[in-house]
Amino acid sequence: MIQFHNVSKRYPGGHDALNGVNFQLERGAMAFLTGHSGAGKSTLLKIISLIERPTRGQALVAGVNLGAVRRGRVPYVRRNVGMIFQDHRLLNDRSVFDNVALPLVIAGFRHQEISRRVRAALDKVSLLGKERQYPVTLSGGEQQRVGIARAVVNKPPLVLADEPTGNLDPELSREIMELFEQFNRVGVTVLIASHDLDLIRSLGYPILTLRQGRMVERGARALS
């Protein structure tokens, strides 16, 4: 599903966020990405989701060379990737329903299909009864669940999460991780950036470790 071949990313000013990164995540696998602050975790996820482009090397998702995707094709490629952020990035002037529906509206789905999919996504994250509320009325854990529902409502084959439990207590963090495990069990490929080593080690999935932009360790299972 994901292949990085000697991928580097240099930002203006000469900062090397990634340097010669190689790894492969098989379709249907789940893995964690860890490393110190500034190690390159967010940059790696941004390249996969086409928010950034690699400076050198090849990054592929489902066989598509991301560096060669034309600007006009970017939204179509992104439909195959659900992205979840630590800060939720919800629209506070829209209801929970409307926040989750946004990717479907952009993709041009019919109203009836949007309603069906949004309700199904909210049901998966146990928020079906709060679809008419606004994000500001929800707890941090509930807001993160809305972000997860929005990421999966389009049924993408790949889900990325950047520190999705960074602001949550241990109990809520484990509940959020259980949601990702549920998606993975039905075939969704999942890659999660996290600094919570105790939690991710307890889950037993492969772990990718970045240090100063280099991949220094790769879990054996499902990775090569």
GROMACS elastic network, one bead per residue, 0.5 to 0.9 nm:
[ bonds ]
;  ai    aj funct       b0    kb
    1    24     6  0.76275   500
    1    25     6  0.59343   500
    1    26     6  0.51480   500
    1    28     6  0.79559   500
    1    29     6  0.87203   500
    1    60     6  0.77640   500
    1    61     6  0.53712   500
    1    63     6  0.72887   500
    1   157     6  0.89708   500
    1   158     6  0.80384   500
    1   189     6  0.75711   500
    2    23     6  0.79867   500
    2    24     6  0.55528   500
    2    25     6  0.50943   500
    2    26     6  0.67318   500
    2    27     6  0.77489   500
    2    48     6  0.79212   500
    2    59     6  0.75112   500
    2    60     6  0.57350   500
    2    62     6  0.65379   500
    2    63     6  0.80702   500
    3    22     6  0.75344   500
    3    23     6  0.59723   500
    3    25     6  0.66093   500
    3    26     6  0.85385   500
    3    58     6  0.78993   500
    3    59     6  0.58042   500
    3    60     6  0.50820   500
    3    61     6  0.65529   500
    3    62     6  0.85098   500
    3    63     6  0.83256   500
    4     7     6  0.59325   500
    4    20     6  0.89324   500
    4    21     6  0.64428   500
    4    23     6  0.52605   500
    4    24     6  0.63528   500
    4    57     6  0.76395   500
    4    58     6  0.59334   500
    4    60     6  0.64889   500
    4    61     6  0.89654   500
    5    20     6  0.75821   500
    5    21     6  0.65997   500
    5    23     6  0.70708   500
    5    24     6  0.86781   500
    5    57     6  0.56995   500
    5    58     6  0.50909   500
    5    59     6  0.63825   500
    5    60     6  0.84989   500
    6    19     6  0.75375   500
    6    22     6  0.52690   500
    6    23     6  0.87716   500
    6    56     6  0.73600   500
    6    58     6  0.67481   500
    6    59     6  0.85619   500
    7    18     6  0.69793   500
    7    19     6  0.64821   500
    7    22     6  0.67040   500
    7    54     6  0.63428   500
    7    55     6  0.74841   500
    7    56     6  0.55863   500
    7    58     6  0.58477   500
    7    59     6  0.66674   500
    8    16     6  0.73897   500
    8    17     6  0.74157   500
    8    20     6  0.51260   500
    8    21     6  0.65049   500
    8    54     6  0.59099   500
    8    55     6  0.56396   500
    8    56     6  0.50912   500
    8    57     6  0.63137   500
    8    58     6  0.88867   500
    8   213     6  0.82393   500
    9    15     6  0.83951   500
    9    16     6  0.58360   500
    9    17     6  0.55216   500
    9    19     6  0.66613   500
    9    20     6  0.87086   500
    9    43     6  0.79302   500
    9    44     6  0.87206   500
    9    47     6  0.88814   500
    9    52     6  0.86987   500
    9    53     6  0.75835   500
    9    54     6  0.50621   500
    9    56     6  0.67409   500
    9    57     6  0.89752   500
    9   213     6  0.87231   500
   10    13     6  0.82855   500
   10    14     6  0.60303   500
   10    15     6  0.54790   500
   10    17     6  0.59658   500
   10    18     6  0.71310   500
   10    19     6  0.83527   500
   10    54     6  0.79696   500
   10    55     6  0.60781   500
   10    56     6  0.86672   500
   11    14     6  0.58231   500
   11    15     6  0.52707   500
   11    16     6  0.64248   500
   11    17     6  0.71985   500
   11    55     6  0.85259   500
   12    15     6  0.68655   500
   16    19     6  0.65394   500
   16    40     6  0.88678   500
   16   212     6  0.85141   500
   16   213     6  0.70249   500
   17    38     6  0.76560   500
   17    39     6  0.71362   500
   17    40     6  0.52118   500
   17    41     6  0.87945   500
   17    43     6  0.67715   500
   17    44     6  0.85998   500
   17   212     6  0.73534   500
   17   213     6  0.52195   500
   17   214     6  0.87438   500
   18    21     6  0.66357   500
   18    39     6  0.79830   500
   18    40     6  0.58368   500
   18    41     6  0.88071   500
   18    43     6  0.74879   500
   18    44     6  0.74903   500
   18    54     6  0.87614   500
   18   210     6  0.88589   500
   18   212     6  0.74916   500
   18   214     6  0.61467   500
   18   215     6  0.86952   500
   19    56     6  0.88913   500
   19   212     6  0.82048   500
   19   213     6  0.52697   500
   19   214     6  0.54049   500
   19   215     6  0.83494   500
   20    56     6  0.82048   500
   20    57     6  0.75206   500
   20   213     6  0.81408   500
   20   214     6  0.65941   500
   20   215     6  0.80790   500
   21    57     6  0.85457   500
   21   210     6  0.89419   500
   21   213     6  0.76770   500
   21   214     6  0.58298   500
   21   215     6  0.56792   500
   22   214     6  0.87747   500
   22   215     6  0.70565   500
   22   224     6  0.88018   500
   23   208     6  0.85990   500
   23   215     6  0.80935   500
   23   218     6  0.77499   500
   23   223     6  0.70055   500
   23   224     6  0.60779   500
   24   222     6  0.82588   500
   24   223     6  0.55606   500
   24   224     6  0.55110   500
   25    28     6  0.85716   500
   25    29     6  0.65962   500
   25    30     6  0.80490   500
   25    31     6  0.78528   500
   25   189     6  0.83078   500
   25   191     6  0.85414   500
   25   222     6  0.64194   500
   25   223     6  0.53684   500
   25   224     6  0.74661   500
   26    29     6  0.55547   500
   26    30     6  0.85990   500
   26   189     6  0.77671   500
   26   222     6  0.60794   500
   26   223     6  0.68581   500
   26   224     6  0.88290   500
   27    30     6  0.88428   500
   27    62     6  0.82462   500
   27   157     6  0.84600   500
   27   158     6  0.84644   500
   27   187     6  0.79134   500
   27   188     6  0.77765   500
   27   189     6  0.57425   500
   28   157     6  0.82426   500
   28   158     6  0.84445   500
   28   184     6  0.65916   500
   28   185     6  0.81587   500
   28   186     6  0.83177   500
   28   188     6  0.53526   500
   28   190     6  0.75550   500
   29   184     6  0.70846   500
   29   187     6  0.78926   500
   29   188     6  0.75637   500
   29   189     6  0.50858   500
   29   190     6  0.64620   500
   29   191     6  0.83282   500
   29   205     6  0.89567   500
   29   222     6  0.62842   500
   29   223     6  0.86453   500
   30   180     6  0.86386   500
   30   181     6  0.79079   500
   30   184     6  0.65078   500
   30   188     6  0.82419   500
   30   189     6  0.57756   500
   30   191     6  0.58600   500
   30   192     6  0.81216   500
   30   205     6  0.66126   500
   30   206     6  0.73345   500
   30   222     6  0.80746   500
   31   189     6  0.86067   500
   31   190     6  0.64149   500
   31   191     6  0.51027   500
   31   192     6  0.65102   500
   31   193     6  0.88384   500
   31   205     6  0.55698   500
   31   207     6  0.57830   500
   31   208     6  0.73766   500
   31   219     6  0.83570   500
   31   222     6  0.82428   500
   31   223     6  0.85857   500
   32   190     6  0.83581   500
   32   191     6  0.56692   500
   32   193     6  0.57447   500
   32   194     6  0.68268   500
   32   200     6  0.71493   500
   32   205     6  0.70591   500
   32   206     6  0.63149   500
   32   208     6  0.60228   500
   32   209     6  0.84361   500
   33    41     6  0.67188   500
   33   191     6  0.70061   500
   33   192     6  0.58348   500
   33   194     6  0.62013   500
   33   195     6  0.83190   500
   33   206     6  0.87588   500
   33   207     6  0.58540   500
   33   209     6  0.59031   500
   33   210     6  0.75137   500
   34    39     6  0.83947   500
   34    41     6  0.68654   500
   34   192     6  0.84752   500
   34   193     6  0.57188   500
   34   194     6  0.54122   500
   34   195     6  0.56449   500
   34   196     6  0.82950   500
   34   197     6  0.78210   500
   34   207     6  0.71042   500
   34   208     6  0.61263   500
   34   210     6  0.62615   500
   34   211     6  0.88512   500
   35    38     6  0.80593   500
   35    39     6  0.56387   500
   35    40     6  0.79182   500
   35    41     6  0.71057   500
   35   193     6  0.86215   500
   35   194     6  0.80299   500
   35   195     6  0.66750   500
   35   208     6  0.83616   500
   35   209     6  0.53614   500
   35   211     6  0.58816   500
   35   212     6  0.84720   500
   36    39     6  0.52838   500
   36    40     6  0.85440   500
   36    41     6  0.87037   500
   36   195     6  0.74438   500
   36   209     6  0.89629   500
   36   210     6  0.75718   500
   36   211     6  0.67466   500
   36   212     6  0.80670   500
   37    40     6  0.79399   500
   37    41     6  0.83121   500
   37   195     6  0.84575   500
   38    41     6  0.74091   500
   38    42     6  0.83590   500
   38   211     6  0.85238   500
   38   212     6  0.71066   500
   38   213     6  0.80593   500
   39    42     6  0.84770   500
   39    43     6  0.88973   500
   39   209     6  0.88686   500
   39   210     6  0.56443   500
   39   211     6  0.50833   500
   39   213     6  0.51772   500
   39   214     6  0.78001   500
   40    43     6  0.51868   500
   40    44     6  0.61447   500
   40    45     6  0.87890   500
   40   210     6  0.67540   500
   40   211     6  0.77358   500
   40   212     6  0.69396   500
   40   213     6  0.50991   500
   40   214     6  0.80770   500
   41    44     6  0.52697   500
   41    45     6  0.64947   500
   41    46     6  0.87282   500
   41   162     6  0.79833   500
   41   193     6  0.63383   500
   41   194     6  0.86296   500
   41   209     6  0.88481   500
   41   210     6  0.70478   500
   41   213     6  0.81969   500
   42    45     6  0.51563   500
   42    46     6  0.60731   500
   42    47     6  0.86590   500
   42   162     6  0.65680   500
   42   163     6  0.89343   500
   42   193     6  0.75249   500
   43    47     6  0.62185   500
   43    48     6  0.87434   500
   43    51     6  0.87998   500
   43    52     6  0.73379   500
   44    47     6  0.52557   500
   44    48     6  0.65092   500
   44    49     6  0.88537   500
   44    52     6  0.86398   500
   45    48     6  0.51243   500
   45    49     6  0.62637   500
   45    50     6  0.85580   500
   45    51     6  0.84844   500
   45    52     6  0.87950   500
   45    83     6  0.87450   500
   45   160     6  0.69310   500
   45   161     6  0.80455   500
   45   162     6  0.74586   500
   45   191     6  0.85274   500
   45   192     6  0.88542   500
   45   193     6  0.81409   500
   46    49     6  0.50788   500
   46    50     6  0.59275   500
   46    52     6  0.53423   500
   46    53     6  0.80346   500
   47    51     6  0.59502   500
   47    53     6  0.54260   500
   47    54     6  0.65283   500
   47    59     6  0.76478   500
   47    66     6  0.78319   500
   47    67     6  0.88571   500
   48    51     6  0.77694   500
   48    52     6  0.80339   500
   48    53     6  0.85269   500
   48    59     6  0.72718   500
   48    60     6  0.77997   500
   48    61     6  0.70714   500
   48    66     6  0.75047   500
   48    81     6  0.83708   500
   48   160     6  0.85688   500
   49    52     6  0.76307   500
   49    66     6  0.88029   500
   49    77     6  0.83907   500
   49    78     6  0.61899   500
   49    81     6  0.64645   500
   49    82     6  0.83201   500
   49    83     6  0.74428   500
   49   160     6  0.81693   500
   50    53     6  0.62926   500
   50    66     6  0.69184   500
   50    67     6  0.85409   500
   50    69     6  0.88497   500
   50    74     6  0.69811   500
   50    77     6  0.82600   500
   50    78     6  0.71012   500
   53    56     6  0.89418   500
   53    59     6  0.87676   500
   53    66     6  0.72988   500
   53    67     6  0.58987   500
   54    57     6  0.67767   500
   54    58     6  0.74180   500
   54    59     6  0.73346   500
   54    66     6  0.83234   500
   54    67     6  0.64476   500
   55    67     6  0.85840   500
   56    67     6  0.89436   500
   57    67     6  0.86386   500
   58    65     6  0.66639   500
   58    66     6  0.75623   500
   58    67     6  0.68804   500
   59    64     6  0.82015   500
   59    65     6  0.59013   500
   59    66     6  0.57292   500
   59    67     6  0.68334   500
   60    63     6  0.55239   500
   60    64     6  0.51007   500
   60    66     6  0.56647   500
   60    67     6  0.82583   500
   61    64     6  0.52305   500
   61    65     6  0.68958   500
   61    66     6  0.71163   500
   61   158     6  0.89875   500
   62    65     6  0.86759   500
   64    67     6  0.88191   500
   64    68     6  0.82656   500
   64    69     6  0.79349   500
   64    77     6  0.85813   500
   65    68     6  0.55833   500
   65    69     6  0.68086   500
   66    69     6  0.53522   500
   66    70     6  0.89415   500
   66    74     6  0.89039   500
   66    77     6  0.87492   500
   67    70     6  0.84851   500
   69    72     6  0.82031   500
   69    73     6  0.62701   500
   69    74     6  0.64896   500
   69    77     6  0.82788   500
   70    73     6  0.53346   500
   70    74     6  0.65909   500
   71    74     6  0.54026   500
   71    75     6  0.83263   500
   72    75     6  0.71774   500
   72    76     6  0.83365   500
   73    76     6  0.54417   500
   73    77     6  0.64677   500
   73    78     6  0.87941   500
   74    77     6  0.52304   500
   74    78     6  0.61245   500
   74    79     6  0.88149   500
   75    78     6  0.50510   500
   75    79     6  0.64380   500
   76    79     6  0.54000   500
   76    80     6  0.76444   500
   76   107     6  0.87476   500
   77    80     6  0.58623   500
   77    81     6  0.75899   500
   78    81     6  0.51985   500
   78    82     6  0.77442   500
   79    82     6  0.73253   500
   79   103     6  0.82225   500
   79   107     6  0.82908   500
   79   154     6  0.72419   500
   79   155     6  0.87903   500
   79   156     6  0.66169   500
   80   154     6  0.81486   500
   80   155     6  0.79212   500
   80   157     6  0.59257   500
   80   158     6  0.63278   500
   80   159     6  0.85145   500
   81   151     6  0.79043   500
   81   152     6  0.86488   500
   81   154     6  0.89765   500
   81   155     6  0.88670   500
   81   156     6  0.54168   500
   81   157     6  0.67541   500
   81   159     6  0.56552   500
   81   160     6  0.71700   500
   82   148     6  0.83022   500
   82   150     6  0.79724   500
   82   152     6  0.58537   500
   82   153     6  0.85686   500
   82   154     6  0.79385   500
   82   155     6  0.81740   500
   82   156     6  0.59375   500
   82   157     6  0.81480   500
   82   158     6  0.62384   500
   82   160     6  0.60565   500
   82   161     6  0.82758   500
   83   147     6  0.85235   500
   83   148     6  0.80798   500
   83   150     6  0.87099   500
   83   151     6  0.55779   500
   83   152     6  0.85468   500
   83   158     6  0.87399   500
   83   159     6  0.60080   500
   83   161     6  0.58271   500
   83   162     6  0.79371   500
   84    87     6  0.87632   500
   84    88     6  0.69501   500
   84    89     6  0.86788   500
   84   144     6  0.82345   500
   84   147     6  0.60787   500
   84   148     6  0.60834   500
   84   150     6  0.84490   500
   84   151     6  0.63003   500
   84   159     6  0.77878   500
   84   160     6  0.61855   500
   84   162     6  0.62015   500
   84   163     6  0.84714   500
   84   164     6  0.67463   500
   85    88     6  0.51518   500
   85    89     6  0.69015   500
   85   144     6  0.82456   500
   85   147     6  0.75174   500
   85   148     6  0.88482   500
   85   160     6  0.86985   500
   85   161     6  0.60200   500
   85   162     6  0.51258   500
   85   163     6  0.67929   500
   85   164     6  0.60096   500
   86    89     6  0.82199   500
   86   144     6  0.76698   500
   86   161     6  0.78572   500
   86   162     6  0.59239   500
   86   163     6  0.51885   500
   86   165     6  0.68773   500
   86   166     6  0.63485   500
   86   167     6  0.74162   500
   87    90     6  0.83305   500
   87   144     6  0.80498   500
   87   163     6  0.89246   500
   87   164     6  0.81514   500
   87   166     6  0.89153   500
   87   167     6  0.84570   500
   88   140     6  0.88850   500
   88   143     6  0.65581   500
   88   144     6  0.57471   500
   88   145     6  0.88275   500
   88   146     6  0.79937   500
   88   147     6  0.55437   500
   88   148     6  0.86566   500
   88   164     6  0.83431   500
   89    92     6  0.89226   500
   89   147     6  0.75529   500
   90    93     6  0.89259   500
   90    94     6  0.83962   500
   90    96     6  0.86555   500
   90    99     6  0.65475   500
   90   135     6  0.70395   500
   90   143     6  0.78427   500
   90   146     6  0.81068   500
   90   147     6  0.70227   500
   91    94     6  0.56119   500
   91    95     6  0.80485   500
   91    96     6  0.87777   500
   91    98     6  0.87705   500
   91    99     6  0.64101   500
   91   134     6  0.87330   500
   91   135     6  0.75366   500
   92    95     6  0.74951   500
   92    96     6  0.89196   500
   92    99     6  0.86931   500
   92   134     6  0.64347   500
   92   135     6  0.56031   500
   92   136     6  0.64282   500
   93   134     6  0.71997   500
   93   135     6  0.82506   500
   94    97     6  0.79512   500
   94    98     6  0.57941   500
   94    99     6  0.62314   500
   94   132     6  0.89923   500
   94   133     6  0.86419   500
   94   134     6  0.63065   500
   94   135     6  0.78430   500
   95    98     6  0.51315   500
   95    99     6  0.61762   500
   95   100     6  0.86746   500
   95   130     6  0.89735   500
   95   131     6  0.67389   500
   95   132     6  0.53995   500
   95   133     6  0.54262   500
   95   135     6  0.68860   500
   96    99     6  0.51429   500
   96   100     6  0.63023   500
   96   101     6  0.85482   500
   96   122     6  0.89614   500
   96   127     6  0.89751   500
   96   130     6  0.70206   500
   96   132     6  0.59542   500
   96   133     6  0.58163   500
   96   134     6  0.56670   500
   96   135     6  0.63701   500
   96   143     6  0.88303   500
   96   146     6  0.67909   500
   97   100     6  0.53551   500
   97   101     6  0.60558   500
   97   102     6  0.87219   500
   97   115     6  0.85203   500
   97   118     6  0.67093   500
   97   119     6  0.79346   500
   97   122     6  0.82919   500
   97   130     6  0.82483   500
   97   132     6  0.61796   500
   97   133     6  0.80889   500
   97   134     6  0.88360   500
   97   146     6  0.88354   500
   98   102     6  0.61051   500
   98   118     6  0.86996   500
   98   131     6  0.82182   500
   98   132     6  0.84690   500
   99   102     6  0.54919   500
   99   103     6  0.84811   500
   99   135     6  0.88843   500
   99   146     6  0.77212   500
   99   147     6  0.82557   500
   99   150     6  0.68050   500
  100   103     6  0.72047   500
  100   104     6  0.82791   500
  100   118     6  0.62052   500
  100   121     6  0.81042   500
  100   122     6  0.81451   500
  100   146     6  0.67569   500
  100   147     6  0.74470   500
  100   148     6  0.87328   500
  100   149     6  0.61610   500
  100   151     6  0.78381   500
  100   152     6  0.89526   500
  100   153     6  0.69731   500
  101   104     6  0.54177   500
  101   105     6  0.62061   500
  101   106     6  0.87720   500
  101   114     6  0.63697   500
  101   115     6  0.78005   500
  101   117     6  0.81782   500
  101   118     6  0.59292   500
  101   150     6  0.69013   500
  101   153     6  0.75315   500
  102   105     6  0.50855   500
  102   106     6  0.62123   500
  102   107     6  0.85861   500
  102   150     6  0.75751   500
  103   106     6  0.51781   500
  103   107     6  0.61650   500
  103   108     6  0.87484   500
  103   150     6  0.72355   500
  103   151     6  0.82015   500
  103   153     6  0.76880   500
  103   154     6  0.68860   500
  104   108     6  0.62334   500
  104   109     6  0.55297   500
  104   110     6  0.85085   500
  104   113     6  0.87832   500
  104   114     6  0.62382   500
  104   117     6  0.87052   500
  104   118     6  0.88144   500
  104   153     6  0.76144   500
  104   154     6  0.65159   500
  105   108     6  0.51561   500
  105   109     6  0.59123   500
  105   110     6  0.80484   500
  105   111     6  0.83326   500
  105   114     6  0.74457   500
  106   109     6  0.78470   500
  107   154     6  0.89576   500
  109   112     6  0.83588   500
  109   113     6  0.64416   500
  109   114     6  0.61883   500
  110   113     6  0.54074   500
  110   114     6  0.61850   500
  110   115     6  0.87623   500
  111   114     6  0.50333   500
  111   115     6  0.62106   500
  111   116     6  0.86881   500
  112   115     6  0.52317   500
  112   116     6  0.63270   500
  112   117     6  0.87499   500
  113   116     6  0.50913   500
  113   117     6  0.61072   500
  113   118     6  0.84636   500
  114   117     6  0.52838   500
  114   118     6  0.59656   500
  114   119     6  0.84756   500
  114   153     6  0.89191   500
  115   118     6  0.53047   500
  115   119     6  0.61434   500
  115   120     6  0.85545   500
  116   119     6  0.54348   500
  116   120     6  0.62275   500
  116   121     6  0.87378   500
  117   120     6  0.50488   500
  117   121     6  0.61169   500
  117   122     6  0.85957   500
  117   153     6  0.61240   500
  117   154     6  0.78504   500
  118   121     6  0.51056   500
  118   122     6  0.61259   500
  118   123     6  0.84518   500
  118   128     6  0.89737   500
  118   131     6  0.88954   500
  118   149     6  0.77985   500
  118   150     6  0.80830   500
  118   153     6  0.62125   500
  119   122     6  0.51321   500
  119   123     6  0.60087   500
  119   124     6  0.86705   500
  119   127     6  0.88822   500
  119   128     6  0.62832   500
  119   131     6  0.80193   500
  120   123     6  0.50477   500
  120   124     6  0.63689   500
  120   128     6  0.80603   500
  120   149     6  0.89233   500
  120   153     6  0.79902   500
  121   124     6  0.51783   500
  121   125     6  0.67149   500
  121   126     6  0.88001   500
  121   127     6  0.86991   500
  121   128     6  0.82870   500
  121   146     6  0.89519   500
  121   148     6  0.86064   500
  121   149     6  0.51245   500
  121   150     6  0.76038   500
  121   152     6  0.69683   500
  121   153     6  0.55532   500
  122   125     6  0.52646   500
  122   126     6  0.60957   500
  122   127     6  0.50148   500
  122   129     6  0.84519   500
  122   130     6  0.85574   500
  122   131     6  0.75719   500
  122   145     6  0.82487   500
  122   146     6  0.73469   500
  122   149     6  0.58763   500
  122   150     6  0.86479   500
  122   153     6  0.86538   500
  123   127     6  0.58560   500
  123   129     6  0.84536   500
  123   149     6  0.88284   500
  124   127     6  0.77550   500
  124   128     6  0.82767   500
  124   149     6  0.76584   500
  124   179     6  0.81438   500
  125   128     6  0.79011   500
  125   142     6  0.87359   500
  125   145     6  0.58759   500
  125   146     6  0.76558   500
  125   148     6  0.77305   500
  125   149     6  0.66428   500
  125   176     6  0.88984   500
  125   179     6  0.72298   500
  126   129     6  0.80089   500
  126   145     6  0.82160   500
  127   130     6  0.54204   500
  127   131     6  0.68924   500
  127   142     6  0.76630   500
  127   145     6  0.77480   500
  127   146     6  0.77568   500
  128   131     6  0.58481   500
  129   132     6  0.80198   500
  129   133     6  0.89089   500
  130   133     6  0.53962   500
  130   134     6  0.84567   500
  130   138     6  0.88964   500
  131   134     6  0.81976   500
  133   136     6  0.84814   500
  133   137     6  0.68668   500
  133   138     6  0.79426   500
  134   137     6  0.57220   500
  134   138     6  0.72376   500
  135   138     6  0.53560   500
  135   139     6  0.82791   500
  135   142     6  0.84395   500
  135   143     6  0.62575   500
  135   146     6  0.83739   500
  136   139     6  0.79682   500
  136   143     6  0.84429   500
  138   141     6  0.79686   500
  138   142     6  0.57073   500
  138   143     6  0.60310   500
  139   142     6  0.51166   500
  139   143     6  0.61654   500
  139   144     6  0.86438   500
  140   143     6  0.50992   500
  140   144     6  0.62697   500
  140   145     6  0.87075   500
  140   167     6  0.75592   500
  140   168     6  0.71247   500
  141   144     6  0.51311   500
  141   145     6  0.63390   500
  141   146     6  0.88239   500
  141   165     6  0.84756   500
  141   167     6  0.84965   500
  141   168     6  0.65943   500
  141   169     6  0.89122   500
  141   172     6  0.65417   500
  141   173     6  0.83419   500
  141   176     6  0.81336   500
  142   146     6  0.63367   500
  142   147     6  0.87132   500
  143   146     6  0.50478   500
  143   147     6  0.63684   500
  143   148     6  0.87322   500
  144   148     6  0.62716   500
  144   149     6  0.86817   500
  144   164     6  0.72103   500
  144   165     6  0.82586   500
  144   176     6  0.82200   500
  145   149     6  0.61342   500
  145   150     6  0.85634   500
  145   176     6  0.75421   500
  145   179     6  0.89382   500
  146   149     6  0.50357   500
  146   150     6  0.61646   500
  146   151     6  0.86095   500
  147   150     6  0.51325   500
  147   151     6  0.62528   500
  147   152     6  0.88712   500
  148   151     6  0.50283   500
  148   152     6  0.63573   500
  148   153     6  0.85249   500
  148   161     6  0.87810   500
  148   176     6  0.89610   500
  148   179     6  0.87100   500
  148   180     6  0.88533   500
  149   152     6  0.53303   500
  149   153     6  0.58069   500
  150   153     6  0.53651   500
  150   154     6  0.78508   500
  151   154     6  0.71333   500
  151   155     6  0.81817   500
  151   156     6  0.79352   500
  151   159     6  0.73311   500
  151   160     6  0.87611   500
  152   155     6  0.50961   500
  152   156     6  0.61397   500
  152   157     6  0.89212   500
  152   159     6  0.74811   500
  152   183     6  0.87440   500
  153   156     6  0.78587   500
  155   158     6  0.87208   500
  155   188     6  0.86910   500
  156   159     6  0.68840   500
  156   188     6  0.74921   500
  157   187     6  0.75265   500
  157   188     6  0.50240   500
  157   189     6  0.61326   500
  157   190     6  0.86873   500
  158   188     6  0.57338   500
  158   190     6  0.59667   500
  158   191     6  0.80469   500
  159   180     6  0.86125   500
  159   183     6  0.87920   500
  159   188     6  0.70133   500
  159   189     6  0.61956   500
  159   191     6  0.64935   500
  159   192     6  0.82722   500
  160   189     6  0.85404   500
  160   190     6  0.59805   500
  160   191     6  0.50300   500
  160   192     6  0.57835   500
  160   193     6  0.80425   500
  161   164     6  0.58136   500
  161   190     6  0.80208   500
  161   191     6  0.65038   500
  161   193     6  0.61160   500
  161   194     6  0.84930   500
  162   165     6  0.87150   500
  162   166     6  0.88632   500
  162   191     6  0.87794   500
  162   192     6  0.61003   500
  162   194     6  0.69061   500
  163   166     6  0.52288   500
  163   167     6  0.85549   500
  163   192     6  0.71000   500
  163   193     6  0.53142   500
  163   195     6  0.72482   500
  163   196     6  0.87162   500
  164   167     6  0.78913   500
  164   168     6  0.84874   500
  164   173     6  0.81559   500
  164   176     6  0.78401   500
  164   177     6  0.86754   500
  164   192     6  0.77970   500
  164   193     6  0.78547   500
  164   194     6  0.74675   500
  165   168     6  0.52051   500
  165   169     6  0.78789   500
  165   170     6  0.84998   500
  165   172     6  0.77915   500
  165   173     6  0.51173   500
  165   174     6  0.84138   500
  165   176     6  0.71643   500
  165   177     6  0.81971   500
  165   194     6  0.76994   500
  165   196     6  0.83451   500
  166   169     6  0.84656   500
  166   173     6  0.81184   500
  166   194     6  0.75897   500
  166   195     6  0.79275   500
  166   196     6  0.79676   500
  167   173     6  0.86713   500
  168   171     6  0.80389   500
  168   172     6  0.59335   500
  168   173     6  0.57258   500
  169   172     6  0.55019   500
  169   173     6  0.60035   500
  169   174     6  0.87464   500
  170   174     6  0.62381   500
  170   175     6  0.87191   500
  170   199     6  0.82873   500
  171   174     6  0.53321   500
  171   175     6  0.64509   500
  171   176     6  0.88669   500
  172   176     6  0.62374   500
  172   177     6  0.86485   500
  173   176     6  0.51876   500
  173   177     6  0.62741   500
  173   178     6  0.86745   500
  173   199     6  0.83305   500
  174   177     6  0.50287   500
  174   178     6  0.61810   500
  174   179     6  0.88060   500
  174   199     6  0.75209   500
  175   178     6  0.50459   500
  175   179     6  0.65678   500
  176   179     6  0.51851   500
  176   180     6  0.67410   500
  176   181     6  0.88953   500
  177   180     6  0.51384   500
  177   181     6  0.63183   500
  177   182     6  0.87439   500
  177   200     6  0.88366   500
  177   203     6  0.88367   500
  178   182     6  0.62344   500
  178   183     6  0.87967   500
  179   182     6  0.50705   500
  179   183     6  0.64895   500
  179   184     6  0.87094   500
  180   183     6  0.51596   500
  180   184     6  0.61968   500
  180   185     6  0.86734   500
  180   188     6  0.89355   500
  180   190     6  0.71916   500
  180   192     6  0.89631   500
  181   185     6  0.61432   500
  181   186     6  0.89337   500
  181   190     6  0.84119   500
  182   185     6  0.51556   500
  182   186     6  0.68422   500
  182   188     6  0.89517   500
  183   186     6  0.55112   500
  183   187     6  0.68795   500
  183   188     6  0.56009   500
  183   189     6  0.81617   500
  183   190     6  0.80168   500
  184   187     6  0.51937   500
  184   189     6  0.60068   500
  184   190     6  0.63856   500
  185   188     6  0.71492   500
  194   197     6  0.74328   500
  194   200     6  0.78050   500
  195   198     6  0.88416   500
  195   200     6  0.85916   500
  196   199     6  0.55704   500
  196   200     6  0.63667   500
  196   201     6  0.86076   500
  197   200     6  0.52710   500
  197   201     6  0.58472   500
  197   202     6  0.83701   500
  198   201     6  0.54116   500
  198   202     6  0.62446   500
  198   203     6  0.89790   500
  199   202     6  0.52306   500
  199   203     6  0.66442   500
  200   203     6  0.52305   500
  200   204     6  0.69751   500
  200   205     6  0.73357   500
  200   207     6  0.80672   500
  201   204     6  0.55760   500
  201   205     6  0.73191   500
  201   206     6  0.87044   500
  201   207     6  0.81016   500
  202   205     6  0.84943   500
  204   207     6  0.87110   500
  205   219     6  0.79513   500
  205   221     6  0.75586   500
  205   222     6  0.89191   500
  206   218     6  0.72812   500
  206   220     6  0.65116   500
  206   221     6  0.57021   500
  206   222     6  0.70903   500
  206   223     6  0.73519   500
  207   217     6  0.77166   500
  207   218     6  0.60054   500
  207   220     6  0.84135   500
  207   221     6  0.89680   500
  208   215     6  0.72060   500
  208   216     6  0.79180   500
  208   217     6  0.57685   500
  208   219     6  0.60469   500
  208   223     6  0.88337   500
  209   214     6  0.83620   500
  209   215     6  0.58585   500
  209   216     6  0.57690   500
  209   217     6  0.50409   500
  209   218     6  0.64815   500
  209   219     6  0.86459   500
  210   213     6  0.59705   500
  210   214     6  0.53660   500
  210   216     6  0.57663   500
  210   217     6  0.72798   500
  211   214     6  0.52939   500
  211   215     6  0.64626   500
  211   216     6  0.63785   500
  212   215     6  0.85405   500
  215   218     6  0.74401   500
  218   221     6  0.88565   500
  218   223     6  0.69151   500
  218   224     6  0.75516   500
  219   222     6  0.77620   500
  219   223     6  0.63082   500
  219   224     6  0.82538   500
  220   223     6  0.57071   500
  220   224     6  0.70555   500
  221   224     6  0.82005   500
